Amino acid sequence: MYFNDNTLVFLDGHFVKPEQASCSVYAQSLHYGYAAFEGLRSYSTTAGIRIFKAKEHYERLHYSCQAVGLPLAYTVEELTALTYELLELNRLSDAYIRPLVYAGEPNMGIKAPATSNLFIAAWEWGKYLGDQCLRLMISPYERPNPKAVPIEAKISGHYANSIVASSDAKMKGYDEALLLDMHGFVAEGPGSNFFFEKNGELYTAPAGSILQGITRATVIELAREAGVRVHEQFFRPEELLEAEGAFLTGTAAEVVGVSSIGEHVFRKPYADTIGAQLAQQYTALVTGKAAPHLLST
């Protein structure tokens, strides 16, 4: 699914076949999750192939590396140019893109490395969580304490928490998990931000225990431009009993509706919610059919 006989990936200055891209089994990143990554999408638009908000994603990659002491030798502009070249070489237009910065040399020490490796791959990938509304459950696993790790950095090791929470929810018959923070407030999904609708307004968790997603920020802009009030504030799970609808956002998932949380089913059909309207606006935006001032090269 991720590659075929004709696929090329970028690794440390060269475009190579996936089977030629290797990493030592003694690599620090493999043992400790000490790596930073991003997820981007490209779309076929009337103006050609466009990577949605490449600048913002690659600026965050730089931030993530700095937050944990990983060197990154490429500028945002160089990363963007390399990614467009990778898409062209693989003849991809609508694609998911995964850059990864990792410490690849053998090193069992727990310290920042002097050098790092850059890997970038791209493949065709539909919406990560599908197109159907999701059934969520409140996870027994919390988001990591922001005083323990840099939550705003997209670090590979953080996602062990996500995998455990998501796997637990699916094992119990749900589509996805919804995690709380250490104080019992609703935070986010394992790989997506959460919004709910009440009385024609939107609510989402503030900075603190969440990764403030780029899709999240875009959806907030779209909502406010449409005259919808968006509250970034803490709220507890029981407040969701008064919600009329909900949705998740993320680069891989885009915008996907939520039909229920636990045994509570939202009373408004998703098609009638603000989330459904924003999903349509988001699709129009990323495909270049609307709101061009919100796009970034």
C-alpha positions, 0 to 999 in steps of 0.5 A: 500500500505504501510503496511498489516496485516503482516507488522512490523515497528521499533519504539523506540527499538521495532519491532511492528505492524503499528497500535501499533505505535502511536504519541500524537496529541499534539506532537510538530512534528505534529504541526510544522513539526519539524522532520527529515527524510530520504528516502533509497532504497534496491535492490536485487543484485547478492551479496544479498539484498543491501541498496544503500548508507545507510551510506551516507543517515544515515550520512545525517539524523544525520546532519539534526537532528543536524541542528535543534536540534533534538537528535538522539541516534542511530549511523549510524552503528546501524541505518543500522543494524536495517534497514537490520533487518527490511527488513528481518522481512518483507521479503522485498528485493526491497523496499523503506525505510523511517526513521523518527526522531520526537518529540513525547511527548506533547509539544506546545512550540517552542523549541528543545526537550530533547528526540526524537522518531525513526520510520523506515518503509519499503514497496515495492514502484515503481519509485515515478514519474513513468517511462514515461517522465514528463511535468514540469512547472515553479512553482510560488512558490520558494524554501525557502530562505537558510538564513531562514531554513537549506536547506541542512537538510532533515526536514519534515516541508520543504516539505509543500513547495514541496506539494504546488508546486507539487499540483499546477502543477498537478492541471494545467495539468502538471506532476510535478513542477520545482522551482526557488530560491529567485533570479530567478535561477532554483533550483530543483523539489519538491522532486528531483534534476534537470539536463539539457543537452546542447552540450553534457554537463550537467548542474545542480544547485549548493549548495545554495537553493537545497538539494544536493541529494545522487542520484544527487551526484551518477549521477554526478560521473557516468557522469564524469566517462563516460567523460561527463562534469558536470557544477554545476552553476546557470542558469535562466529558459530562458536558458532551451530553448537551452537545448536538454534534461533534467531529474530529480534524487532522491532516490524515483524517481531514474532517470526520463526523462523530455520531456518539460517545460511549452510549450517548448518541448526538441528537442532530443528524451529522449532515445538519451539523456545523461540522458537516458544513465545515467538512465541505468547506475544508474540501473546497479549500484544499482542492483550490475551489474556495477561500484561497487566502487561507492557503499557504504555498 
